Amino acid sequence: MPETIPFIRTPTDRDLRQDVVLAVVMLVGGVISAALSSIAGVYGDEQAPLWWALLAVVGISAPLIVRRRHPAQVAIVIALVMFVSITLRVPEFYAVNIAMFVALYTVGAWMNDRRRAFFVRAGIILGMFIWLIIVMYRDAIDEAGEADVAAGFLSPYVAFMMIQLLLNVLYFGGAYYFGERSWHAAAQRFALEQRTRELEAEREITAAQAVALDRVRIARELHDVVAHHVSVMGVQAGAARLVIDGDPEQAKQMLAGIEQASREAIGDFRQLLETLRDPGDEGSDEPSSIGLTDIERLAQASTDAGLPTDYAVIGEPVPVSSTVAVNLYRIAQEALTNARRHAGAGASADVRLRWMPDAVELEIVNTGRTVGVLRPGLGQLGMRERALASGGEIELQPRPQGGFRVRVTVPVRTTAPAPGGVAR
């Protein structure tokens, strides 16, 4: 599985263009707000000059251009401008408050160092609340001589200060909360996109593996079908050539055997093509025209081809799946083909199908030449693959007295009987 990529939020070109637009809008809105606030005299006689308000508007608008690239620095700068402008009674606080909210939100939404993001926001919020308490205490001292400050449970001034405190809690809390929500939403979206990429990569790998398995399956089937029938036809053709002058009748019988083998080859090829055209998967358990009952025919064909082969069934047959039946048939076919090729003159073979309580065992033993070094080929590889595909085990080993032994054992499963799947 692909390695997990850590989430790092990086602004796109579109995000950066939006920041420029936001800064321009904030500048225009701040200038208008400063002009109207100055005319309205929001701070009365203590109000600072208008040009101070214009400086404050520039101070909170310009940093917004880089708010996503440097969120911490932008938030600190805007917090300082806000602190100074309110302390000096600068006639503009609407745009300043909006810019401060945006800056705090940006720290939470775009700062990749989450630990630092927390401390930056916590520091600004704590500083603002300390400053607010100091201002409230100072104003309370200044207003202590007025009668309405102490009158009643909550004087108008105290009620006003509590409203200010509540608004600031909602203000800073909202900036913090929405910034966190934006960060986590982006992280979840990134994780979903990464998982989608991983699934797509896994799908491509699975598709490639399926193609490779199909190629192996086709190669195995072709090898089994071609090797068996060509071997039979080759042996009979060679024998017919040797006796054609001395015994024409026997030569005709051998040629008839070649004709029969060719017909069987055509039939097997037709079945192979039908299997390859089948849209179902390889593991389907559809009925097959090849089964364990056909192993006896293989033994007879091997005898006709010059390798005397005995066949016997031991035990009480039970139903097996068509997949197991076909695989055992092909293993027997390949083992007898190899025996005809390599055993030499005068060799013979025995095929035993043993039924046990929980398994079926197929054993093919042949006499003949002593095998010194076992050289695995495509045929042995195909037999091993078929045994594994059936959930069984296989032994491929030379015999000390000469010849070769193939023994495959497959567990018996409770399945519906398939045509040809039970030897009787």
Secondary structure, 3 states (H helix, E strand, C coil): CCCCCCCCCCCCHHHHHHHHHHHHHHHHHHHHHHHHHHHHCCCHHHCCCHHHHHHHHHHHHHHHHHCCCCHHHHHHHHHHHHHHHHHCCCCCCHHHHHHHHHHHHHHHHHCCCHHHHHHHHHHHHHHHHHHHHHHHHHHHHHCCCCHHHHCCCCCHHHHHHHHHHHHHHHHHHHHHHHHHHHHHHHHHHHHHHHHHHHHHHHHHHHHHHHHHHHHHHHHHHHHHHHHHHHHHHHHHHHHHHHHCCCCHHHHHHHHHHHHHHHHHHHHHHHHHHHHHHCCCCCCCCCCCCCCHHHHHHHHHHHHHCCCCEEEEEECCCCCCCHHHHHHHHHHHHHHHHHHHHHCCCCCCEEEEEEEECCEEEEEEEECCCCCCCCCCCHHHHHHHHHHHHCCCEEEEEECCCCCEEEEEEEECCCCCCCCCCCCC
